[in-house]
Amino acid sequence: MVGTFITVLDYFIINVAVPAIQSDLSASSAQSQLVIVGYGVAFTAGMITGGRLGDLYGRRRMFSYGLFGFTVASALCAWAQSPEALVAFRVLQGAAAALMVPQVLGILGVVYTGAARARAFVVYGLVIGLAGVFGQVIGGALISADVAGLTWRAIFLINLPVGIVALVLTPRLIPESRSANSGRLDVVGAVLSAAALSAIVISLVEGQERDWPLWTWLVLAAAVPLSAGFVAHQRARQHRSPLIDFALFKGRAFSVGLVAMFLYFLAMGSFFFLLALYLQQGRGLSPVESGLVFLTLGSGYLGSSMLSTKLAARLGHSLITAGPLTLAVGYVLTGLTAAWLGTEHNVLWIIAPLVLSGIGMGMTTGPLTGAVLAGTDPEHAAAASGTANTVQEGGVAIGVAVVGAVFFPALGEAARAEDYPHAFDMGLIPLVAFCLASCVLVRFMRPRAERRAQPATAPASAQQ
């Protein structure tokens, strides 16, 4: 969980540090964007390969290598003396995260079974949410405190003691596991998957930021043949240690669940981005004040995550179905509240719908992840979790691009404070649609006969 927390934290904590980085390193807007995008692209593009490496050479070993690389890269980021160096070190940090994170779900899936596995996945979901929420709080607090004049560098240095302690404890506490099937890494498949995912994420994120120049469309178009080539190459290697075993997709829970998970993370991760814009630019809150509002979202997330294991015993699969629906209701109420608040009423009125949104997130993140991975073969645990992690992180990145494509045109070029509530509401519309679509798909993760059964009387379903 430490590995998961610090990697997700560094995904979000950088947002509040961009102004300080620009001032200290004389970074341009494009370079500041690359500090964020470089980490996200390397993280997303490398996770399928990272998961496969864990299956082949040991999940604990790859987790340790990734944790070591992430800690070293964090130190280099804190030391960076130029924007170019910081971008390069952020890419290295993202690549190390891609090696480490898929092993987390792989290890949980192998070490834990039954109800214990369900609880472990709930904790995993809780950690993701808290890292996303606390990224805003911790980043704002560290920069405002300006300990020893470190300003933005402190957000990277905080990873060092955490990483060192985790490295010492890893061989003592985490058992080694790997696939019993021997083989070699599919290098061609790794290159094709990384190139295709990079093309998708870079084009969508940078296209929105730069008003869609021609090169972003060309890069996005290139993702189509790259993806097709990857699929064709994997089909040809199905009996020769492929990067992704297509047998994974024969299970309804995994194949349908991945799409539901993608839609959910489109709606979840991008909301943090949208809310931060509304609070800081629309309502004039400081990073610390904005972080405190985010804590109310985190309180709902924490509470529902802690209760979701007990609720699963009564509600079974219905709990996961209700999660995205609850989140959609929370978003609708948040948008209506923001419209009513305008620029005059106290922003604290938005706390209640944010708590409800957090409850929906906590009901979904961990339980949905557990349901998707519950039926996968332990032999392919890290590869399956690498695919799931890629869907999660890709959903966040693409969701931000989708929200930006709606929010910024609605805001207009001459943005005024009174324009932000309307733009915020417009940005929430696709997120509500993603939640509802995810809710529908979650229902189809199980066969029809099982869906007709009462979940409260089906312990096996409750455990899943």
MIDOZA-111361 format. One record per residue (C-alpha): residue in one letter; residue number from 0; x, y, z. Coordinates in steps of 0.25 Angstrom, whole numbers. Example, Ala and Ser with C-alpha at 12.3 -4.5 7.8 and 13.67 -1.06 7.14 Angstrom:
REM MIDOZA-111361
{residu:a num:0 px:49 py:-18 pz:31}
{residu:s num:1 px:55 py:-4 pz:29}
REM end
This chain:
REM MIDOZA-111361
{residu:m num:0 px:0 py:0 pz:0}
{residu:v num:1 px:12 py:9 pz:2}
{residu:g num:2 px:16 py:7 pz:-12}
{residu:t num:3 px:2 py:10 pz:-17}
{residu:f num:4 px:1 py:23 pz:-8}
{residu:i num:5 px:13 py:30 pz:-12}
{residu:t num:6 px:11 py:27 pz:-27}
{residu:v num:7 px:-3 py:33 pz:-27}
{residu:l num:8 px:1 py:44 pz:-18}
{residu:d num:9 px:12 py:49 pz:-28}
{residu:y num:10 px:1 py:48 pz:-39}
{residu:f num:11 px:-7 py:59 pz:-32}
{residu:i num:12 px:3 py:66 pz:-23}
{residu:i num:13 px:10 py:73 pz:-34}
{residu:n num:14 px:-2 py:81 pz:-38}
{residu:v num:15 px:-1 py:91 pz:-27}
{residu:a num:16 px:14 py:92 pz:-29}
{residu:v num:17 px:14 py:97 pz:-43}
{residu:p num:18 px:14 py:112 pz:-40}
{residu:a num:19 px:26 py:110 pz:-31}
{residu:i num:20 px:33 py:102 pz:-41}
{residu:q num:21 px:31 py:112 pz:-52}
{residu:s num:22 px:36 py:123 pz:-43}
{residu:d num:23 px:49 py:116 pz:-38}
{residu:l num:24 px:53 py:109 pz:-51}
{residu:s num:25 px:48 py:119 pz:-61}
{residu:a num:26 px:40 py:108 pz:-67}
{residu:s num:27 px:31 py:111 pz:-79}
{residu:s num:28 px:16 py:107 pz:-79}
{residu:a num:29 px:19 py:96 pz:-88}
{residu:q num:30 px:31 py:91 pz:-79}
{residu:s num:31 px:22 py:92 pz:-67}
{residu:q num:32 px:11 py:83 pz:-74}
{residu:l num:33 px:22 py:73 pz:-78}
{residu:v num:34 px:26 py:72 pz:-63}
{residu:i num:35 px:12 py:66 pz:-61}
{residu:v num:36 px:9 py:59 pz:-74}
{residu:g num:37 px:23 py:52 pz:-75}
{residu:y num:38 px:20 py:45 pz:-62}
{residu:g num:39 px:6 py:41 pz:-66}
{residu:v num:40 px:10 py:36 pz:-79}
{residu:a num:41 px:22 py:28 pz:-74}
{residu:f num:42 px:13 py:22 pz:-63}
{residu:t num:43 px:2 py:18 pz:-72}
{residu:a num:44 px:10 py:13 pz:-84}
{residu:g num:45 px:19 py:4 pz:-75}
{residu:m num:46 px:9 py:-3 pz:-66}
{residu:i num:47 px:6 py:-15 pz:-76}
{residu:t num:48 px:20 py:-18 pz:-77}
{residu:g num:49 px:23 py:-16 pz:-63}
{residu:g num:50 px:12 py:-26 pz:-59}
{residu:r num:51 px:18 py:-36 pz:-69}
{residu:l num:52 px:32 py:-35 pz:-63}
{residu:g num:53 px:26 py:-38 pz:-49}
{residu:d num:54 px:20 py:-51 pz:-54}
{residu:l num:55 px:33 py:-55 pz:-61}
{residu:y num:56 px:44 py:-51 pz:-51}
{residu:g num:57 px:37 py:-49 pz:-38}
{residu:r num:58 px:26 py:-39 pz:-33}
{residu:r num:59 px:34 py:-36 pz:-20}
{residu:r num:60 px:47 py:-34 pz:-28}
{residu:m num:61 px:40 py:-24 pz:-38}
{residu:f num:62 px:33 py:-17 pz:-27}
{residu:s num:63 px:47 py:-15 pz:-20}
{residu:y num:64 px:53 py:-10 pz:-33}
{residu:g num:65 px:42 py:-1 pz:-36}
{residu:l num:66 px:42 py:5 pz:-21}
{residu:f num:67 px:57 py:7 pz:-22}
{residu:g num:68 px:56 py:14 pz:-35}
{residu:f num:69 px:44 py:23 pz:-31}
{residu:t num:70 px:52 py:27 pz:-18}
{residu:v num:71 px:65 py:31 pz:-26}
{residu:a num:72 px:56 py:38 pz:-37}
{residu:s num:73 px:49 py:46 pz:-26}
{residu:a num:74 px:63 py:50 pz:-20}
{residu:l num:75 px:67 py:54 pz:-35}
{residu:c num:76 px:54 py:62 pz:-37}
{residu:a num:77 px:57 py:70 pz:-24}
{residu:w num:78 px:71 py:73 pz:-28}
{residu:a num:79 px:67 py:77 pz:-43}
{residu:q num:80 px:74 py:90 pz:-47}
{residu:s num:81 px:66 py:93 pz:-60}
{residu:p num:82 px:52 py:90 pz:-65}
{residu:e num:83 px:58 py:80 pz:-76}
{residu:a num:84 px:65 py:72 pz:-64}
{residu:l num:85 px:52 py:72 pz:-56}
{residu:v num:86 px:44 py:67 pz:-68}
{residu:a num:87 px:54 py:56 pz:-71}
{residu:f num:88 px:54 py:51 pz:-56}
{residu:r num:89 px:39 py:52 pz:-55}
{residu:v num:90 px:39 py:42 pz:-67}
{residu:l num:91 px:48 py:33 pz:-60}
{residu:q num:92 px:40 py:34 pz:-47}
{residu:g num:93 px:27 py:30 pz:-55}
{residu:a num:94 px:35 py:18 pz:-62}
{residu:a num:95 px:39 py:13 pz:-48}
{residu:a num:96 px:24 py:14 pz:-43}
{residu:a num:97 px:20 py:6 pz:-55}
{residu:l num:98 px:29 py:-5 pz:-51}
{residu:m num:99 px:25 py:-5 pz:-36}
{residu:v num:100 px:10 py:-2 pz:-36}
{residu:p num:101 px:5 py:-14 pz:-44}
{residu:q num:102 px:12 py:-24 pz:-34}
{residu:v num:103 px:3 py:-18 pz:-23}
{residu:l num:104 px:-10 py:-24 pz:-28}
{residu:g num:105 px:-3 py:-36 pz:-33}
{residu:i num:106 px:3 py:-39 pz:-19}
{residu:l num:107 px:-11 py:-36 pz:-13}
{residu:g num:108 px:-17 py:-46 pz:-22}
{residu:v num:109 px:-8 py:-57 pz:-19}
{residu:v num:110 px:-5 py:-55 pz:-4}
{residu:y num:111 px:-20 py:-53 pz:0}
{residu:t num:112 px:-32 py:-62 pz:-3}
{residu:g num:113 px:-47 py:-61 pz:0}
{residu:a num:114 px:-52 py:-50 pz:9}
{residu:a num:115 px:-38 py:-46 pz:13}
{residu:r num:116 px:-35 py:-43 pz:-2}
{residu:a num:117 px:-48 py:-34 pz:-2}
{residu:r num:118 px:-43 py:-26 pz:10}
{residu:a num:119 px:-29 py:-25 pz:3}
{residu:f num:120 px:-35 py:-19 pz:-9}
{residu:v num:121 px:-44 py:-10 pz:-1}
{residu:v num:122 px:-32 py:-4 pz:6}
{residu:y num:123 px:-25 py:-3 pz:-8}
{residu:g num:124 px:-37 py:6 pz:-13}
{residu:l num:125 px:-36 py:14 pz:0}
{residu:v num:126 px:-22 py:17 pz:-2}
{residu:i num:127 px:-24 py:22 pz:-16}
{residu:g num:128 px:-35 py:31 pz:-12}
{residu:l num:129 px:-27 py:37 pz:0}
{residu:a num:130 px:-14 py:39 pz:-8}
{residu:g num:131 px:-22 py:47 pz:-19}
{residu:v num:132 px:-29 py:55 pz:-8}
{residu:f num:133 px:-17 py:57 pz:1}
{residu:g num:134 px:-8 py:61 pz:-11}
{residu:q num:135 px:-15 py:74 pz:-11}
{residu:v num:136 px:-14 py:76 pz:4}
{residu:i num:137 px:1 py:71 pz:6}
{residu:g num:138 px:6 py:79 pz:-6}
{residu:g num:139 px:-1 py:92 pz:-2}
{residu:a num:140 px:4 py:90 pz:12}
{residu:l num:141 px:19 py:87 pz:8}
{residu:i num:142 px:20 py:98 pz:-1}
{residu:s num:143 px:13 py:108 pz:8}
{residu:a num:144 px:22 py:104 pz:20}
{residu:d num:145 px:34 py:106 pz:11}
{residu:v num:146 px:43 py:97 pz:20}
{residu:a num:147 px:58 py:101 pz:19}
{residu:g num:148 px:54 py:109 pz:7}
{residu:l num:149 px:52 py:96 pz:-1}
{residu:t num:150 px:38 py:101 pz:-6}
{residu:w num:151 px:34 py:91 pz:-17}
{residu:r num:152 px:46 py:82 pz:-15}
{residu:a num:153 px:40 py:77 pz:-2}
{residu:i num:154 px:28 py:70 pz:-10}
{residu:f num:155 px:39 py:60 pz:-15}
{residu:l num:156 px:48 py:59 pz:-3}
{residu:i num:157 px:37 py:54 pz:5}
{residu:n num:158 px:37 py:41 pz:-3}
{residu:l num:159 px:51 py:38 pz:2}
{residu:p num:160 px:49 py:34 pz:16}
{residu:v num:161 px:36 py:26 pz:12}
{residu:g num:162 px:43 py:19 pz:1}
{residu:i num:163 px:56 py:15 pz:9}
{residu:v num:164 px:47 py:9 pz:20}
{residu:a num:165 px:38 py:2 pz:11}
{residu:l num:166 px:51 py:-4 pz:3}
{residu:v num:167 px:56 py:-9 pz:17}
{residu:l num:168 px:43 py:-16 pz:20}
{residu:t num:169 px:39 py:-22 pz:7}
{residu:p num:170 px:48 py:-34 pz:7}
{residu:r num:171 px:44 py:-37 pz:22}
{residu:l num:172 px:29 py:-35 pz:20}
{residu:i num:173 px:25 py:-38 pz:5}
{residu:p num:174 px:26 py:-53 pz:0}
{residu:e num:175 px:32 py:-55 pz:-14}
{residu:s num:176 px:22 py:-60 pz:-25}
{residu:r num:177 px:23 py:-62 pz:-40}
{residu:s num:178 px:17 py:-70 pz:-51}
{residu:a num:179 px:20 py:-85 pz:-52}
{residu:n num:180 px:21 py:-83 pz:-67}
{residu:s num:181 px:35 py:-80 pz:-72}
{residu:g num:182 px:37 py:-70 pz:-83}
{residu:r num:183 px:43 py:-57 pz:-88}
{residu:l num:184 px:38 py:-43 pz:-88}
{residu:d num:185 px:31 py:-40 pz:-102}
{residu:v num:186 px:40 py:-28 pz:-105}
{residu:v num:187 px:33 py:-25 pz:-118}
{residu:g num:188 px:19 py:-25 pz:-111}
{residu:a num:189 px:25 py:-16 pz:-100}
{residu:v num:190 px:30 py:-6 pz:-110}
{residu:l num:191 px:16 py:-6 pz:-117}
{residu:s num:192 px:8 py:-5 pz:-105}
{residu:a num:193 px:16 py:7 pz:-99}
{residu:a num:194 px:16 py:14 pz:-112}
{residu:a num:195 px:1 py:12 pz:-114}
{residu:l num:196 px:-2 py:17 pz:-100}
{residu:s num:197 px:7 py:28 pz:-101}
{residu:a num:198 px:1 py:33 pz:-114}
{residu:i num:199 px:-13 py:33 pz:-108}
{residu:v num:200 px:-10 py:40 pz:-95}
{residu:i num:201 px:0 py:50 pz:-101}
{residu:s num:202 px:-9 py:54 pz:-112}
{residu:l num:203 px:-22 py:55 pz:-103}
{residu:v num:204 px:-15 py:63 pz:-92}
{residu:e num:205 px:-6 py:72 pz:-100}
{residu:g num:206 px:-17 py:74 pz:-110}
{residu:q num:207 px:-26 py:80 pz:-100}
{residu:e num:208 px:-15 py:89 pz:-94}
{residu:r num:209 px:-10 py:94 pz:-108}
{residu:d num:210 px:-24 py:96 pz:-115}
{residu:w num:211 px:-22 py:83 pz:-124}
{residu:p num:212 px:-11 py:87 pz:-133}
{residu:l num:213 px:-9 py:77 pz:-145}
{residu:w num:214 px:2 py:69 pz:-139}
{residu:t num:215 px:-7 py:64 pz:-128}
{residu:w num:216 px:-17 py:59 pz:-138}
{residu:l num:217 px:-6 py:52 pz:-145}
{residu:v num:218 px:-1 py:46 pz:-132}
{residu:l num:219 px:-15 py:41 pz:-128}
{residu:a num:220 px:-17 py:35 pz:-142}
{residu:a num:221 px:-4 py:28 pz:-141}
{residu:a num:222 px:-9 py:21 pz:-129}
{residu:v num:223 px:-19 py:13 pz:-137}
{residu:p num:224 px:-9 py:5 pz:-146}
{residu:l num:225 px:0 py:4 pz:-133}
{residu:s num:226 px:-11 py:-2 pz:-125}
{residu:a num:227 px:-15 py:-12 pz:-137}
{residu:g num:228 px:-1 py:-16 pz:-138}
{residu:f num:229 px:0 py:-19 pz:-123}
{residu:v num:230 px:-13 py:-28 pz:-124}
{residu:a num:231 px:-8 py:-35 pz:-136}
{residu:h num:232 px:5 py:-38 pz:-130}
{residu:q num:233 px:-1 py:-43 pz:-117}
{residu:r num:234 px:-10 py:-52 pz:-125}
{residu:a num:235 px:2 py:-58 pz:-132}
{residu:r num:236 px:9 py:-60 pz:-119}
{residu:q num:237 px:-2 py:-66 pz:-110}
{residu:h num:238 px:6 py:-79 pz:-109}
{residu:r num:239 px:20 py:-72 pz:-108}
{residu:s num:240 px:19 py:-64 pz:-95}
{residu:p num:241 px:11 py:-52 pz:-99}
{residu:l num:242 px:10 py:-39 pz:-92}
{residu:i num:243 px:-5 py:-41 pz:-90}
{residu:d num:244 px:-11 py:-55 pz:-90}
{residu:f num:245 px:-24 py:-53 pz:-97}
{residu:a num:246 px:-30 py:-64 pz:-88}
{residu:l num:247 px:-31 py:-53 pz:-78}
{residu:f num:248 px:-42 py:-47 pz:-86}
{residu:k num:249 px:-51 py:-60 pz:-87}
{residu:g num:250 px:-56 py:-57 pz:-73}
{residu:r num:251 px:-68 py:-48 pz:-73}
{residu:a num:252 px:-64 py:-41 pz:-60}
{residu:f num:253 px:-50 py:-37 pz:-65}
{residu:s num:254 px:-54 py:-33 pz:-79}
{residu:v num:255 px:-67 py:-25 pz:-76}
{residu:g num:256 px:-61 py:-20 pz:-63}
{residu:l num:257 px:-49 py:-14 pz:-70}
{residu:v num:258 px:-59 py:-5 pz:-78}
{residu:a num:259 px:-67 py:-2 pz:-66}
{residu:m num:260 px:-54 py:2 pz:-58}
{residu:f num:261 px:-49 py:10 pz:-70}
{residu:l num:262 px:-62 py:18 pz:-70}
{residu:y num:263 px:-62 py:20 pz:-55}
{residu:f num:264 px:-48 py:25 pz:-54}
{residu:l num:265 px:-51 py:35 pz:-66}
{residu:a num:266 px:-61 py:41 pz:-56}
{residu:m num:267 px:-54 py:39 pz:-43}
{residu:g num:268 px:-39 py:44 pz:-46}
{residu:s num:269 px:-43 py:56 pz:-55}
{residu:f num:270 px:-53 py:61 pz:-44}
{residu:f num:271 px:-41 py:65 pz:-35}
{residu:f num:272 px:-35 py:73 pz:-47}
{residu:l num:273 px:-49 py:80 pz:-49}
{residu:l num:274 px:-51 py:83 pz:-34}
{residu:a num:275 px:-37 py:89 pz:-32}
{residu:l num:276 px:-40 py:98 pz:-44}
{residu:y num:277 px:-53 py:103 pz:-38}
{residu:l num:278 px:-48 py:105 pz:-24}
{residu:q num:279 px:-35 py:112 pz:-27}
{residu:q num:280 px:-38 py:120 pz:-40}
{residu:g num:281 px:-53 py:121 pz:-38}
{residu:r num:282 px:-54 py:124 pz:-24}
{residu:g num:283 px:-40 py:129 pz:-21}
{residu:l num:284 px:-36 py:119 pz:-10}
{residu:s num:285 px:-22 py:116 pz:-7}
{residu:p num:286 px:-16 py:103 pz:-9}
{residu:v num:287 px:-17 py:100 pz:6}
{residu:e num:288 px:-31 py:105 pz:6}
{residu:s num:289 px:-35 py:96 pz:-6}
{residu:g num:290 px:-28 py:84 pz:0}
{residu:l num:291 px:-37 py:86 pz:13}
{residu:v num:292 px:-49 py:85 pz:4}
{residu:f num:293 px:-44 py:73 pz:-3}
{residu:l num:294 px:-43 py:67 pz:11}
{residu:t num:295 px:-58 py:67 pz:12}
{residu:l num:296 px:-58 py:58 pz:-1}
{residu:g num:297 px:-48 py:49 pz:6}
{residu:s num:298 px:-56 py:48 pz:19}
{residu:g num:299 px:-68 py:42 pz:10}
{residu:y num:300 px:-58 py:33 pz:3}
{residu:l num:301 px:-51 py:28 pz:16}
{residu:g num:302 px:-64 py:25 pz:23}
{residu:s num:303 px:-71 py:17 pz:11}
{residu:s num:304 px:-58 py:10 pz:9}
{residu:m num:305 px:-57 py:5 pz:23}
{residu:l num:306 px:-71 py:0 pz:23}
{residu:s num:307 px:-71 py:-6 pz:9}
{residu:t num:308 px:-66 py:-20 pz:13}
{residu:k num:309 px:-78 py:-21 pz:23}
{residu:l num:310 px:-88 py:-16 pz:13}
{residu:a num:311 px:-83 py:-25 pz:3}
{residu:a num:312 px:-87 py:-37 pz:12}
{residu:r num:313 px:-101 py:-32 pz:11}
{residu:l num:314 px:-102 py:-26 pz:-3}
{residu:g num:315 px:-92 py:-34 pz:-11}
{residu:h num:316 px:-90 py:-29 pz:-25}
{residu:s num:317 px:-101 py:-19 pz:-23}
{residu:l num:318 px:-91 py:-10 pz:-15}
{residu:i num:319 px:-82 py:-8 pz:-27}
{residu:t num:320 px:-95 py:-5 pz:-36}
{residu:a num:321 px:-99 py:5 pz:-25}
{residu:g num:322 px:-86 py:12 pz:-25}
{residu:p num:323 px:-85 py:19 pz:-38}
{residu:l num:324 px:-100 py:23 pz:-37}
{residu:t num:325 px:-97 py:29 pz:-23}
{residu:l num:326 px:-85 py:37 pz:-30}
{residu:a num:327 px:-94 py:41 pz:-41}
{residu:v num:328 px:-104 py:47 pz:-31}
{residu:g num:329 px:-93 py:54 pz:-23}
{residu:y num:330 px:-88 py:60 pz:-36}
{residu:v num:331 px:-102 py:65 pz:-40}
{residu:l num:332 px:-104 py:71 pz:-26}
{residu:t num:333 px:-90 py:77 pz:-26}
{residu:g num:334 px:-93 py:84 pz:-39}
{residu:l num:335 px:-106 py:89 pz:-35}
{residu:t num:336 px:-100 py:95 pz:-22}
{residu:a num:337 px:-89 py:102 pz:-30}
{residu:a num:338 px:-99 py:108 pz:-39}
{residu:w num:339 px:-107 py:113 pz:-27}
{residu:l num:340 px:-95 py:118 pz:-20}
{residu:g num:341 px:-90 py:127 pz:-31}
{residu:t num:342 px:-79 py:136 pz:-26}
{residu:e num:343 px:-86 py:141 pz:-14}
{residu:h num:344 px:-91 py:130 pz:-5}
{residu:n num:345 px:-81 py:123 pz:4}
{residu:v num:346 px:-74 py:112 pz:-3}
{residu:l num:347 px:-75 py:103 pz:9}
{residu:w num:348 px:-89 py:99 pz:5}
{residu:i num:349 px:-83 py:90 pz:-5}
{residu:i num:350 px:-77 py:81 pz:6}
{residu:a num:351 px:-90 py:72 pz:7}
{residu:p num:352 px:-90 py:68 pz:-8}
{residu:l num:353 px:-75 py:66 pz:-8}
{residu:v num:354 px:-77 py:56 pz:4}
{residu:l num:355 px:-87 py:49 pz:-4}
{residu:s num:356 px:-78 py:48 pz:-16}
{residu:g num:357 px:-67 py:43 pz:-7}
{residu:i num:358 px:-77 py:32 pz:-2}
{residu:g num:359 px:-79 py:27 pz:-16}
{residu:m num:360 px:-64 py:27 pz:-19}
{residu:g num:361 px:-62 py:18 pz:-7}
{residu:m num:362 px:-73 py:9 pz:-10}
{residu:t num:363 px:-67 py:6 pz:-24}
{residu:t num:364 px:-52 py:7 pz:-25}
{residu:g num:365 px:-47 py:-4 pz:-17}
{residu:p num:366 px:-59 py:-14 pz:-18}
{residu:l num:367 px:-59 py:-12 pz:-33}
{residu:t num:368 px:-44 py:-15 pz:-34}
{residu:g num:369 px:-46 py:-27 pz:-26}
{residu:a num:370 px:-58 py:-32 pz:-34}
{residu:v num:371 px:-50 py:-30 pz:-47}
{residu:l num:372 px:-38 py:-38 pz:-43}
{residu:a num:373 px:-45 py:-48 pz:-34}
{residu:g num:374 px:-46 py:-59 pz:-45}
{residu:t num:375 px:-33 py:-57 pz:-52}
{residu:d num:376 px:-22 py:-68 pz:-51}
{residu:p num:377 px:-12 py:-66 pz:-41}
{residu:e num:378 px:-1 py:-70 pz:-51}
{residu:h num:379 px:-4 py:-57 pz:-58}
{residu:a num:380 px:-7 py:-48 pz:-46}
{residu:a num:381 px:2 py:-37 pz:-49}
{residu:a num:382 px:0 py:-36 pz:-64}
{residu:a num:383 px:-15 py:-36 pz:-61}
{residu:s num:384 px:-13 py:-25 pz:-50}
{residu:g num:385 px:-4 py:-17 pz:-60}
{residu:t num:386 px:-15 py:-17 pz:-70}
{residu:a num:387 px:-25 py:-12 pz:-59}
{residu:n num:388 px:-15 py:-2 pz:-54}
{residu:t num:389 px:-13 py:3 pz:-69}
{residu:v num:390 px:-28 py:5 pz:-70}
{residu:q num:391 px:-29 py:12 pz:-57}
{residu:e num:392 px:-18 py:22 pz:-60}
{residu:g num:393 px:-22 py:23 pz:-75}
{residu:g num:394 px:-36 py:26 pz:-70}
{residu:v num:395 px:-31 py:38 pz:-61}
{residu:a num:396 px:-22 py:44 pz:-72}
{residu:i num:397 px:-33 py:43 pz:-83}
{residu:g num:398 px:-44 py:48 pz:-74}
{residu:v num:399 px:-36 py:60 pz:-71}
{residu:a num:400 px:-35 py:63 pz:-86}
{residu:v num:401 px:-50 py:61 pz:-88}
{residu:v num:402 px:-53 py:70 pz:-76}
{residu:g num:403 px:-43 py:81 pz:-81}
{residu:a num:404 px:-50 py:80 pz:-95}
{residu:v num:405 px:-63 py:83 pz:-89}
{residu:f num:406 px:-59 py:92 pz:-77}
{residu:f num:407 px:-50 py:102 pz:-84}
{residu:p num:408 px:-58 py:105 pz:-96}
{residu:a num:409 px:-70 py:108 pz:-87}
{residu:l num:410 px:-61 py:117 pz:-78}
{residu:g num:411 px:-57 py:125 pz:-90}
{residu:e num:412 px:-44 py:133 pz:-93}
{residu:a num:413 px:-48 py:145 pz:-84}
{residu:a num:414 px:-50 py:137 pz:-72}
{residu:r num:415 px:-57 py:144 pz:-60}
{residu:a num:416 px:-60 py:138 pz:-47}
{residu:e num:417 px:-75 py:138 pz:-50}
{residu:d num:418 px:-72 py:129 pz:-62}
{residu:y num:419 px:-67 py:118 pz:-54}
{residu:p num:420 px:-79 py:112 pz:-48}
{residu:h num:421 px:-85 py:110 pz:-62}
{residu:a num:422 px:-72 py:104 pz:-67}
{residu:f num:423 px:-71 py:95 pz:-55}
{residu:d num:424 px:-86 py:90 pz:-57}
{residu:m num:425 px:-83 py:87 pz:-72}
{residu:g num:426 px:-70 py:79 pz:-68}
{residu:l num:427 px:-79 py:71 pz:-59}
{residu:i num:428 px:-88 py:66 pz:-70}
{residu:p num:429 px:-79 py:56 pz:-77}
{residu:l num:430 px:-75 py:51 pz:-63}
{residu:v num:431 px:-89 py:48 pz:-59}
{residu:a num:432 px:-91 py:41 pz:-72}
{residu:f num:433 px:-78 py:32 pz:-70}
{residu:c num:434 px:-83 py:28 pz:-56}
{residu:l num:435 px:-97 py:24 pz:-61}
{residu:a num:436 px:-90 py:16 pz:-72}
{residu:s num:437 px:-81 py:9 pz:-62}
{residu:c num:438 px:-93 py:6 pz:-53}
{residu:v num:439 px:-100 py:-1 pz:-65}
{residu:l num:440 px:-88 py:-9 pz:-69}
{residu:v num:441 px:-85 py:-14 pz:-55}
{residu:r num:442 px:-98 py:-21 pz:-55}
{residu:f num:443 px:-94 py:-29 pz:-67}
{residu:m num:444 px:-81 py:-34 pz:-61}
{residu:r num:445 px:-88 py:-46 pz:-56}
{residu:p num:446 px:-96 py:-57 pz:-64}
{residu:r num:447 px:-111 py:-54 pz:-65}
{residu:a num:448 px:-115 py:-66 pz:-55}
{residu:e num:449 px:-105 py:-60 pz:-45}
{residu:r num:450 px:-111 py:-46 pz:-46}
{residu:r num:451 px:-125 py:-52 pz:-43}
{residu:a num:452 px:-120 py:-58 pz:-30}
{residu:q num:453 px:-121 py:-50 pz:-17}
{residu:p num:454 px:-107 py:-45 pz:-14}
{residu:a num:455 px:-110 py:-45 pz:1}
{residu:t num:456 px:-112 py:-60 pz:1}
{residu:a num:457 px:-100 py:-63 pz:-8}
{residu:p num:458 px:-87 py:-63 pz:1}
{residu:a num:459 px:-78 py:-66 pz:-11}
{residu:s num:460 px:-84 py:-54 pz:-19}
{residu:a num:461 px:-82 py:-45 pz:-6}
{residu:q num:462 px:-68 py:-49 pz:-5}
{residu:q num:463 px:-65 py:-45 pz:-20}
REM end
